Structure formats: structure tokens, C-alpha cells
Amino acid sequence: MATLLADIRTLVRTHRRAIWWTATAAVLFFVVAGAAFVRVSESPRFCLSCHIMKPYYESWEKSSHHNVNCLACHYPPTFAGHVESKFRAISQVVQYFTGSYGTRLWAEIPDEACLREGCHDKRLLSGRVTFKKNIAFDHAFHLGEMPRGKKLRCTSCHSQIVIGTHITVTESVCFTCHFKDTRLGEGTANCLLCHGPPKKVVTYKGLEFNHASYLERGVACAKCHMHVVEGNGAVPDDACYRCHADRSRRATDPTLLHRIHVTDHKVECFECHLEIKHGALELSPLLSPNCASCHGNMHAAAENIYVGTGGLDTPNVGDAMFDAQISCSACHTGPAAGAAATPAAAAMPRATGRSCVACHGAGYDRMLERWQRDTRAADRKAAALVAGAKAAVYATGSRDPARAYPRTLVAQAEKNLELVARDASWGAHNIIYANALIETAASKADEAARSVGRPLSYAPDAFRVPKESDTCGWRCHFGLERRAITVAGKTFDHDRHVYEGKVKCAACHDAARHGVTLAGAYNCSACHHARGDADCSSCHGDVAALTVTYKGRSFNHGAHAASSGLPCAGCHPAARPSVVAGDCSSCHHRPRGKTCEDCHPAAAGTVAGKGAPGGTGNPSPMAGVSCAQCHKQPPVPLVDGGCVACHPAGYVKIYGLWRKAAQENYRQLDIKLEEARRRKAALAGVTVDGRSGAEIYAQAEADLKWAGDDASWGAHNSPYLNEILTREGEALERVLAATAE
């Protein structure tokens, strides 16, 4: 041994320089090689050295982080953390090449890596952001607070549960936190926490729906959006054993479990919890097929009516509530009905008009009452027709083969009426389909009776059902054609106007303010006076017996119509029949020492800018010009193209614009006055701009009359006329707003 050591020492002394250079070169080699390896191993492509990393690399390459090195996220932003992570990564490489790696890959990404400077360091200060289209999310609350008593981290939501979606938001994680062990609409399952009140009008299956009005009445989202959550997020008994082999102990403290698995370590929620789905799910059947499999469907008739099927020779039409996927329980919220026409109706929780009001607002209970009243009445009429037809068909020769078809018609009619009776909602479940069944039954009964030579007193209009392309009566205002109301002192027949005349509802009703009737005398004249052959007496009665005061003088219609044969249009032109614009001067204009102002004070006042009861204004630029300069006399025609006698040709177009603006302002004021007359009792209790509502109404009415008496439609003083009409219209609008129901 001593000799060996001596030989080594001699060798070292002899080759000292060579050994030193060799050792230095080896150290340098390992340093350079190590540095190169470190450099190469920090490249994202190095991850592909392990084939199991290929899907993760590909998802990173396609993600919004594809320009960010893997280490920027996977290594903590400190030197010590970087070194520790590097050694852990080297050990993973060794495990891979030695075949000792596991198949359950995992990675820890600390929040500090996400929130480091230059990345998402301002995220917590950014406030609420919008996720997808309409979901509000606040990072500061979720990371800074303790939602449901749990400390979350960035990767609690941003993860890669689904291969190919690198570090994106996994929505089902959100659903687990928000919906587990929480009733829909309450606490973290409150829809408005994320979605907020919808601001746009939604169109669903052709129906427009405004969420705002329903939310103002406190209608819960779940009244309509019923099947939007699926699953309960439960933890199966064997969930722990997927990772932990030791089955001798099991933690049951949820706070401890979430601290270890969520806060301290990134363990995907669905390693433990079953998934919860939320959103536009495929809706389960609304009705009750499960019970029916054993007990028979007690509510089959109600279901058929609601869905709009089951009748004979009647088009299938689902109810609007069925189209919107509203379940039975949304309306049937009261106690069991008890005694009722059918066992099904007796067992079902009661639905009353209050159910309608709860969602749709005041007045909808009365609409339900009208539906049921009209449907019962139609059913009684149809039942009488069917009974009469049956008696006629079976009176004699009931076995005659020639009467097989009439007997079939009677049987089909009875089947349709039976379906309506067994449903027993009398239109509440489907007003259109129920009445269509009744209409078909009545028609079949009539055909059966006529086929055996014993016709019935059948009136088809008594059973008429509106078509989808018709009016508001299709969905809600069923039976409106049977209602007559009074407008401007005259009886208004909906049937004649809506179905025969094809007048759209919006022609008389304001679509923006549902239920507000805008129709007045002016609206009616737009249609009725446009016809050259219109019979005035059909609306105005015997005008010959009518004496009125016009411009301070008594005017007898009979004397003019009978003695001179003057037609109505001689004084009331179709373009503006609510004013007198006839040429009285052709008969009466014989000035005998009088001025124009003596007979035409409204026109003279308008020219001077002081004739309106509503106040004074600037005089017309034509105030110094004599009336005869424009009107010529005798006789005195209405001004139209007379402007060009003095002015350039373009003034005819200017006069046309004046007339159009004045007539529109007159029409708008007339509409508002008509609505104010409907609320006249409430006007006295309203004060606007220091004047009572009744005073503003009287002033507006007087100004409207003045504009009609002037009848120049801006020719005498366009700025003054329009100023008065607009000002009074705006004041009356504020009064109507203050008295709105």
C-alpha cells in the first residue's frame, strides 16, 4: 500500500501540469454542458422530449399564452423557487427515462406567477369584467375574499381539465361553487349575481319579452328558467381512494379538505366532485310521463291542450307558455283545487288569476276571466249544435249506411268537445287551441245536420279563432272582436275594423306603452275620410238635425244640406275633416263695410302672433300684407300655390313643409287630448310647471280649437302655430306621465 501511494505521489508530481489542465477542462465541460442543458431544458420544445406532454404542448401552442415561456408560469418568480422547481423538473425527467413516472400528471402554478409584473399584475384592480357575452366577474372578490369560506387561487378557475384548452376558464368549476347545496335564485345561485338584469328585449319563438318589467315586479328568474341546472356536485364515497391508497382513515371536515386541495394545492374539483351543468340544457319533458307509466296520465287532456295536440281536424297550436317552456308548477302554486269537474283538476294545485298577476302584472287576471267566460259560452253554443246534429242524424234511419259519414262527423265533434271538457281549464291552458277545437266541433255538427237535410242555425262568426298572422288576439286579447267600445263618442266595433278591415292594432294602440289607446277622431278620419264614397251618416248620424256654433255664429247643417244641396265634403275636406275648410265666401262673402278680421278673428290673430289662447308670439313676416293680396276676392280661395305670385317658385314647397309640420303637431296634440279625456278625473290632482292638470288640459283643448279655426296650417304664421301646438303637447305629455297607471 505504501509503495502504491508513493507511486501515485510520484505520478502527480511528474504530471502535475497535465492533471491540472485535465481537471480544469472537465469542470469547464460540465459547467458548459450543464448551462447548455439548463438553457435547452427551459425551452417549451424540451417538454416534447416526453411523449405524454404532447397534448399539453399543443394546447399551449394554440392558447393566448403561446408567446409566454412555460417557466414563467410553472416556476415561482423567486430565485429559490426557480432552483427548487428546476431540481424537481430534473427528477421528473429522470423518472420518465427510467420508466418510473406516474400517469396522473399535475402542476402547481402559484398566484405570484400569474400576478407578477408584466403579466396580470393589474388584474385585481381592473374591477368587474365581462366573461362571454353577459356574465360579470370580479377577480378582486374571488381572489381577495373568501367565497363560501374558501380561499381560491388563479388556477381554481383557470385550468386544463379538458385536454386542448390550456389554462382557460372551466365553467363547470364555477357551477360547482355557485350551485352546490344552494337553491336556484338564492345566495350564490342568484342569477343576477352573474348575469345582471337583461337590458335588451328578447325574441323567443316569435314572442318579444322584456325582462325589466318582470324584474320590477319581483318575478323570480326560475319562474321561466326552470331547468337550467343539472347535477348536484356530490362527492362519491370512493373519490378519495382514487389518489389515496390508505383506506384506514378518511377526513370529513370540508374546510380542511378544501384548504389542502384548493388553497394549498391545485387539485381539480372533479377529482372529487361530480360535475354540475348549467345553461341552455336540453329541457326534460315539462309534464309527467314517469307517473303515467304505471298509473295512467291523469292530466293527459290538460297536457294535450297545453301542447296543442289531440284534437281531430284541428291544426296543432301550442300555447305561448308552452313555447316558452313554462312548467305547470310555475302557475299552479296554490293548494289542491279539491272539488272539480275532473279528478285531474281536483288533484292539481290551484292556479288562479293571482298567478297571472304575479308575473305579468295587474289586469292579467281579468284577461284570464274573459278567456274562461268566452270559452265556456262558445262551448255551450257548440254543445247545443252537436246535440241538435246528433238528434237529426239519429232521428230516423240511424242504421242507414248512407248516414255513416254524418255519424262520424258527430262523433268527431263530440270527441273535440270532450277533450275541452276533460281539460277543464276553459282556455287557460291554451286559449287558441281550446277555441279551435270548439270551432271545429261546431263546424262538423253543422255539416252533419246539413247532410241529412236538417240544417241548424249555425253562425260561423260566433266561433271564429284568429290566425297567427292576425292581431294581438292571437296570443292574449282573444275575443276582442266581440267587444265594442266607445271612441270619441262613437261606438267602435273591433270585428269590423280588425278582421274585416285588416286594420293593425298599432294603428290605434301604442305598442311602446302597452294598453294605451291613441285612437281619436283624427285617427278614424285617416281611414274613413280617405274613401270618396264614405257615408258620413254611418258614423255621425243625422247631421241634418245638427246645429253648431262656428266662429261665433250659429251654423245649421240641415239648412245648408237641404236647401242648397251642399255635400259634407263642401266644408269638410277629406284631408282634414276635423276642421272646417270649406269656401264659405263663395256664398256668403259679401263685405258690407266689414273687415276680414270681423269674420276671421282666429286667422287675423295668428298673423299678428297673438290669437292663440296659449299665449302670444312673434307676428308673421306677412303681417303688413293685406289678406286680399294672397286670397284675392271675391271669392276667397284657400292658399296653395298663390305664394308664387310674389315669391319664387320654391315657396310652394316651403308652404308644403309648413302644412305637413302643422298637421302633424295638430294630430299629436289631438291624440294626447283623447288620452287625457280618458283620465279626466285624475287631472285635477296633478300639478305640472305650476299649473294643474285640468288647467293644462283646458288650455290644450282651446289651442287645438284655435288651430282648427285658423285652418291655415302654417300659412298665416308657421313658427307661432307650431310653437303653441308643440308647447301644449309637451305640457300635456308631462300631465299624462304624472297620471300614468
SVG drawing of the C-alpha trace seen along z (x, -y; Angstrom):
<svg xmlns="http://www.w3.org/2000/svg" viewBox="-137 -100 145 102">
<polyline fill="none" stroke="black" stroke-width="0.4" points="0.0,0.0 2.8,-2.4 4.5,-1.7 1.2,-2.4 0.8,-5.7 4.4,-6.6 3.9,-5.8 0.8,-8.0 2.5,-10.9 5.4,-10.5 2.9,-10.4 1.2,-13.5 4.5,-15.4 5.7,-14.3 2.4,-15.1 1.1,-17.9 0.5,-20.4 -1.3,-17.8 -3.6,-16.7 -4.5,-20.3 -5.4,-21.1 -7.4,-17.9 -9.4,-18.6 -10.0,-22.2 -11.2,-21.1 -13.5,-18.6 -15.0,-21.1 -15.4,-23.6 -17.0,-20.9 -19.5,-20.0 -20.3,-23.7 -20.8,-24.5 -22.8,-21.3 -24.9,-21.9 -25.5,-25.5 -26.5,-24.3 -28.7,-21.7 -30.4,-24.2 -30.9,-26.5 -32.3,-23.8 -34.5,-22.3 -36.1,-25.7 -37.3,-25.8 -41.0,-24.9 -40.0,-22.4 -38.0,-20.4 -41.3,-19.4 -41.9,-17.3 -39.0,-15.1 -41.7,-13.2 -44.4,-11.9 -47.0,-12.2 -46.5,-16.0 -47.5,-16.3 -51.3,-17.2 -50.3,-19.8 -47.7,-21.4 -50.1,-21.5 -52.8,-23.2 -50.2,-25.7 -49.1,-26.4 -52.7,-27.3 -53.5,-29.3 -53.3,-33.0 -50.1,-32.2 -48.2,-30.8 -45.7,-33.7 -45.1,-33.0 -42.4,-30.6 -43.7,-27.6 -41.3,-28.5 -42.9,-32.0 -46.0,-30.3 -44.8,-27.0 -41.8,-28.4 -42.3,-30.8 -40.9,-34.3 -38.1,-33.9 -34.5,-32.6 -35.1,-30.0 -38.4,-28.9 -36.7,-28.7 -33.9,-26.4 -36.3,-24.2 -38.5,-23.8 -35.5,-23.1 -34.4,-20.2 -38.0,-18.9 -38.2,-19.1 -34.8,-17.2 -36.1,-14.5 -39.2,-14.2 -37.0,-13.8 -35.1,-11.1 -38.3,-9.3 -39.5,-9.5 -36.4,-8.0 -36.2,-5.3 -39.9,-4.4 -40.8,-5.2 -43.2,-8.1 -46.9,-8.1 -49.8,-8.6 -51.6,-11.3 -49.8,-14.4 -50.1,-17.6 -48.6,-21.0 -48.6,-23.7 -48.9,-27.3 -48.7,-29.8 -50.7,-33.0 -47.5,-35.0 -46.5,-33.7 -49.8,-35.0 -49.7,-38.3 -46.0,-39.1 -45.1,-42.4 -45.7,-42.5 -48.3,-39.8 -51.6,-40.1 -50.3,-42.4 -53.2,-44.8 -55.9,-42.2 -57.1,-42.6 -57.5,-46.3 -59.5,-46.0 -62.9,-45.7 -65.7,-43.7 -65.0,-42.2 -67.4,-40.6 -67.0,-36.9 -68.5,-35.6 -71.5,-37.8 -73.2,-38.8 -71.5,-37.3 -70.0,-39.8 -66.9,-38.6 -64.9,-40.4 -61.4,-39.0 -60.8,-41.1 -63.7,-39.4 -62.9,-35.9 -59.2,-36.1 -59.2,-38.6 -62.3,-37.4 -63.4,-34.0 -66.3,-33.0 -68.3,-30.4 -65.5,-30.3 -62.9,-29.0 -59.6,-30.7 -59.3,-30.4 -56.4,-30.8 -56.0,-31.7 -55.9,-28.0 -59.1,-27.3 -60.9,-28.6 -58.2,-28.8 -57.1,-25.2 -56.8,-22.4 -59.5,-19.9 -60.2,-19.4 -57.2,-18.4 -56.7,-21.1 -58.0,-24.1 -54.8,-25.4 -55.3,-27.5 -58.8,-28.6 -61.8,-29.1 -63.5,-25.9 -67.1,-26.9 -68.2,-23.8 -65.9,-24.8 -67.9,-28.0 -71.1,-25.9 -69.8,-23.7 -69.2,-26.7 -72.3,-28.6 -74.9,-25.8 -73.8,-23.0 -76.2,-22.8 -77.9,-26.1 -81.4,-26.7 -81.7,-28.3 -82.3,-32.0 -80.8,-32.3 -77.3,-33.1 -74.6,-32.3 -77.2,-30.8 -78.9,-34.2 -79.0,-34.7 -78.4,-38.4 -75.0,-38.0 -73.5,-37.0 -76.0,-37.8 -77.4,-41.1 -80.8,-42.4 -81.1,-41.7 -81.2,-45.1 -82.4,-44.0 -85.8,-42.9 -85.5,-39.1 -87.4,-37.5 -88.2,-33.8 -90.2,-31.8 -91.7,-35.0 -92.6,-36.5 -90.9,-39.6 -90.1,-39.5 -88.8,-42.5 -87.2,-41.2 -87.2,-44.6 -90.9,-44.9 -91.0,-41.4 -87.9,-42.0 -89.6,-45.3 -92.5,-43.2 -90.1,-40.8 -90.8,-37.8 -88.1,-35.2 -86.0,-34.0 -86.8,-30.4 -90.5,-31.1 -89.5,-30.8 -85.9,-29.5 -86.7,-26.3 -84.4,-23.5 -81.1,-25.3 -79.0,-23.3 -78.3,-19.6 -76.3,-17.6 -75.6,-18.2 -71.9,-18.2 -71.9,-15.4 -68.6,-13.6 -68.8,-9.8 -67.7,-7.6 -64.7,-6.3 -63.5,-9.7 -60.6,-9.8 -59.3,-6.4 -58.5,-7.4 -55.5,-9.2 -55.0,-7.9 -54.3,-4.2 -54.7,-4.3 -58.4,-3.5 -58.0,-3.2 -58.7,-6.9 -60.8,-9.4 -61.2,-13.2 -64.7,-14.5 -64.1,-18.2 -64.9,-20.1 -63.0,-23.2 -59.8,-21.2 -60.3,-19.3 -60.7,-22.4 -57.8,-24.1 -55.5,-21.2 -56.9,-20.5 -57.9,-24.0 -55.8,-26.6 -52.5,-24.8 -52.5,-22.5 -54.2,-22.6 -56.4,-19.5 -59.1,-19.7 -62.6,-19.9 -63.8,-17.0 -61.2,-14.7 -63.7,-14.7 -67.0,-16.3 -69.5,-15.1 -70.0,-17.7 -72.8,-20.3 -74.1,-21.6 -75.7,-24.9 -77.0,-26.9 -79.1,-26.1 -79.6,-22.5 -81.8,-20.1 -85.1,-20.5 -86.6,-17.5 -90.3,-16.8 -92.4,-19.5 -95.2,-17.3 -95.4,-14.0 -94.6,-10.8 -93.0,-8.9 -96.1,-8.6 -98.2,-7.8 -96.1,-4.7 -97.8,-2.9 -100.8,-4.9 -102.0,-6.3 -101.8,-10.0 -104.4,-11.8 -103.6,-15.1 -103.5,-13.8 -106.2,-16.2 -104.6,-19.2 -101.2,-18.2 -102.8,-17.8 -104.4,-21.2 -101.3,-22.9 -99.1,-21.3 -101.8,-21.9 -102.4,-18.3 -105.0,-15.6 -108.0,-17.1 -109.5,-16.0 -109.1,-18.0 -107.7,-21.0 -104.3,-22.5 -101.8,-21.8 -101.0,-25.1 -99.0,-25.1 -99.8,-27.7 -97.4,-30.7 -96.4,-29.5 -95.6,-26.0 -93.5,-27.6 -91.5,-29.4 -91.1,-26.1 -93.0,-27.2 -93.7,-24.2 -97.1,-23.6 -95.8,-24.4 -95.0,-28.0 -98.7,-28.8 -100.2,-26.1 -98.8,-27.4 -101.8,-27.2 -103.4,-24.4 -105.1,-21.5 -108.3,-22.5 -110.4,-20.0 -113.9,-19.5 -113.6,-20.0 -115.0,-18.8 -112.4,-16.0 -110.2,-14.0 -107.2,-15.5 -108.4,-19.1 -109.2,-18.2 -105.7,-16.8 -103.8,-19.6 -102.6,-22.6 -104.8,-25.6 -103.9,-28.2 -105.8,-31.5 -105.7,-34.9 -103.2,-35.8 -100.7,-33.5 -101.0,-35.6 -100.6,-38.9 -97.5,-37.6 -95.6,-37.6 -97.4,-39.7 -98.8,-42.5 -102.2,-44.0 -105.1,-43.3 -104.0,-39.9 -106.3,-38.2 -109.2,-39.9 -107.9,-38.7 -108.0,-35.1 -111.6,-35.7 -112.6,-36.8 -110.9,-33.8 -112.7,-31.4 -116.1,-33.2 -115.9,-33.4 -114.7,-29.8 -117.5,-28.5 -120.0,-30.4 -118.6,-29.1 -118.6,-25.6 -122.2,-25.8 -123.2,-27.0 -121.2,-24.3 -122.6,-21.6 -126.1,-22.7 -125.2,-22.4 -123.7,-19.0 -126.7,-17.8 -129.0,-19.1 -127.0,-17.5 -126.9,-14.2 -130.7,-14.2 -131.1,-15.0 -128.7,-12.2 -130.1,-9.6 -133.8,-10.6 -134.6,-8.1 -132.6,-5.5 -129.8,-5.6 -128.5,-2.4 -128.7,-3.6 -125.3,-3.2 -125.8,-6.5 -125.7,-8.2 -122.3,-6.7 -120.5,-9.9 -122.8,-12.2 -122.5,-9.9 -118.7,-10.1 -118.9,-13.9 -121.0,-13.9 -118.6,-11.5 -115.6,-13.7 -117.3,-16.8 -118.2,-15.1 -114.5,-14.0 -113.2,-17.5 -115.7,-18.9 -114.9,-16.1 -111.2,-17.0 -112.0,-20.6 -114.3,-19.4 -111.7,-17.0 -109.1,-19.7 -111.4,-21.9 -109.2,-25.0 -111.6,-26.7 -108.9,-28.4 -106.4,-29.0 -104.0,-26.2 -104.3,-27.2 -107.0,-29.8 -106.3,-29.4 -106.3,-25.6 -109.3,-25.2 -111.5,-27.5 -110.2,-26.0 -111.4,-22.6 -114.8,-24.2 -114.9,-25.9 -114.1,-22.6 -116.8,-20.8 -119.5,-23.4 -118.5,-23.2 -118.7,-19.4 -122.1,-19.5 -123.4,-21.9 -122.1,-19.8 -123.6,-16.6 -127.0,-18.3 -127.0,-19.7 -126.0,-16.4 -129.3,-14.8 -131.4,-17.8 -131.9,-19.4 -129.6,-22.4 -129.0,-24.2 -128.9,-27.9 -125.1,-27.9 -123.2,-31.3 -119.5,-30.7 -118.5,-34.1 -119.6,-33.1 -116.7,-30.6 -114.1,-32.4 -110.5,-31.9 -107.8,-34.4 -105.0,-33.2 -101.3,-33.6 -100.8,-36.4 -103.7,-38.4 -103.7,-40.6 -102.9,-40.7 -106.0,-38.5 -103.8,-35.6 -102.0,-35.2 -103.5,-37.4 -106.5,-39.5 -108.7,-36.6 -112.3,-37.6 -111.5,-41.2 -113.6,-41.1 -116.7,-40.5 -116.1,-43.7 -117.4,-47.1 -116.1,-50.2 -116.7,-54.0 -114.1,-56.2 -114.6,-59.9 -118.2,-59.5 -118.8,-56.8 -119.2,-53.1 -116.1,-51.2 -116.5,-47.6 -113.3,-45.7 -114.6,-42.9 -115.4,-45.2 -112.1,-47.0 -109.6,-44.3 -110.9,-41.3 -112.9,-42.8 -110.9,-45.9 -107.5,-44.3 -106.6,-47.4 -103.4,-46.7 -103.7,-47.1 -100.8,-49.5 -102.9,-51.9 -104.9,-52.8 -102.8,-51.4 -99.3,-52.5 -97.0,-49.4 -94.4,-51.1 -97.0,-51.8 -98.9,-48.5 -102.6,-49.1 -102.7,-52.8 -105.3,-53.7 -104.2,-56.5 -107.2,-56.4 -109.1,-59.7 -111.3,-61.3 -108.2,-62.2 -107.1,-58.5 -110.5,-57.4 -110.7,-60.1 -107.4,-58.9 -109.2,-55.8 -112.8,-56.7 -112.4,-60.1 -109.9,-58.8 -112.7,-56.9 -114.5,-59.1 -117.8,-57.1 -117.8,-57.2 -121.3,-57.6 -121.0,-60.3 -124.2,-59.3 -122.9,-55.8 -120.7,-57.5 -122.2,-60.9 -125.9,-60.0 -128.5,-62.5 -126.3,-65.6 -129.2,-67.5 -130.6,-67.9 -127.3,-69.2 -126.8,-72.9 -123.3,-74.0 -121.5,-77.2 -118.7,-78.0 -116.6,-81.1 -119.1,-82.7 -122.0,-82.1 -124.8,-79.5 -124.5,-77.0 -127.5,-74.8 -126.4,-71.7 -129.9,-71.0 -130.4,-74.4 -127.3,-74.1 -127.7,-70.4 -131.4,-70.5 -131.8,-74.0 -128.6,-74.2 -127.7,-70.6 -124.3,-71.3 -122.4,-67.9 -120.4,-67.3 -117.1,-67.5 -118.0,-71.0 -117.0,-72.2 -115.1,-69.2 -112.4,-68.1 -111.2,-64.5 -107.6,-65.6 -108.5,-67.3 -112.2,-66.6 -111.9,-67.6 -111.7,-71.3 -114.0,-73.4 -112.1,-74.4 -114.9,-75.0 -115.1,-78.1 -118.0,-79.9 -117.1,-83.0 -118.4,-81.6 -121.9,-82.1 -121.5,-84.4 -118.5,-86.7 -120.2,-90.0 -118.3,-92.5 -120.7,-95.3 -118.4,-97.7 -116.7,-94.9 -113.0,-93.9 -111.6,-90.4 -110.9,-90.4 -114.5,-90.8 -115.4,-87.3 -112.0,-85.6 -110.6,-86.6 -108.6,-83.4 -106.8,-83.9 -106.1,-87.6 -104.8,-86.8 -102.5,-84.1 -101.0,-86.5 -100.4,-89.0 -98.9,-86.4 -101.5,-86.9 -104.6,-84.9 -103.9,-81.6 -105.3,-81.2 -101.9,-79.7 -100.0,-82.9 -98.5,-85.4 -95.6,-85.2 -93.9,-86.9 -96.1,-88.3 -95.9,-86.8 -93.5,-88.5 -96.6,-88.9 -98.4,-90.8 -98.3,-94.1 -99.7,-92.5 -103.4,-92.7 -105.5,-89.5 -106.6,-90.2 -103.0,-90.1 -102.9,-86.4 -106.6,-85.3 -108.0,-87.5 -111.6,-88.4 -114.4,-87.7 -114.5,-84.8 -111.7,-83.9 -109.9,-80.7 -107.7,-78.7 -104.0,-79.5 -101.9,-76.7 -99.8,-77.8 -100.7,-81.5 -97.3,-82.2 -95.5,-82.2 -97.5,-85.2 -95.0,-87.2 -92.3,-84.8 -90.0,-82.4 -91.4,-79.0 -89.7,-77.2 -92.1,-78.8 -94.8,-76.3 -92.5,-73.6 -91.9,-75.7 -95.7,-76.0 -96.0,-72.3 -93.4,-71.7 -95.3,-74.2 -98.5,-72.4 -97.1,-69.0 -95.4,-70.1 -98.5,-71.9 -100.9,-69.0 -98.6,-66.5 -98.3,-68.7 -102.1,-69.1 -102.5,-65.3 -100.2,-64.6 -102.0,-67.1 -105.3,-65.6 -104.1,-62.1 -102.8,-63.3 -106.1,-65.1 -108.0,-61.9 -105.9,-60.1 -106.4,-62.9 -110.2,-62.7 -109.9,-59.1 -108.1,-60.2 -110.0,-63.4 -111.0,-62.6 -107.3,-62.3 -106.1,-65.5 -107.2,-67.8 -104.9,-66.2 -101.8,-66.7 -99.6,-69.9 -97.1,-70.4 -95.0,-73.5 -97.1,-75.4 -100.4,-74.6 -103.0,-71.9 -103.5,-69.1 -107.1,-70.2 -105.9,-73.7 -103.3,-72.4 -105.9,-70.1 -108.4,-73.0 -105.6,-75.2 -104.6,-72.5 -108.2,-71.9 -108.6,-75.6 -105.4,-75.9 -106.4,-72.9 -109.8,-74.6 -107.9,-77.8 -105.6,-76.0 -108.7,-74.4 -110.5,-77.7 -107.4,-79.3 -107.2,-76.4 -104.2,-77.8 -101.8,-75.1 -98.9,-77.4 -99.6,-79.7 -100.6,-82.6 -97.7,-82.2 -95.9,-78.8 -93.5,-79.4 -96.2,-80.8 -98.7,-78.0 -96.2,-75.2 -94.7,-76.7 -98.2,-76.8 -99.1,-73.2 -95.7,-71.8 -95.6,-73.6 -99.1,-72.5 -98.4,-68.9 -95.3,-68.7 -97.1,-70.0 -99.9,-67.6 -97.4,-64.7 -96.0,-65.6 -99.5,-65.5 -100.2,-62.1 -96.9,-60.8 -97.8,-62.0 -101.2,-60.3 -100.0,-57.1 -101.5,-54.0"/>
</svg>
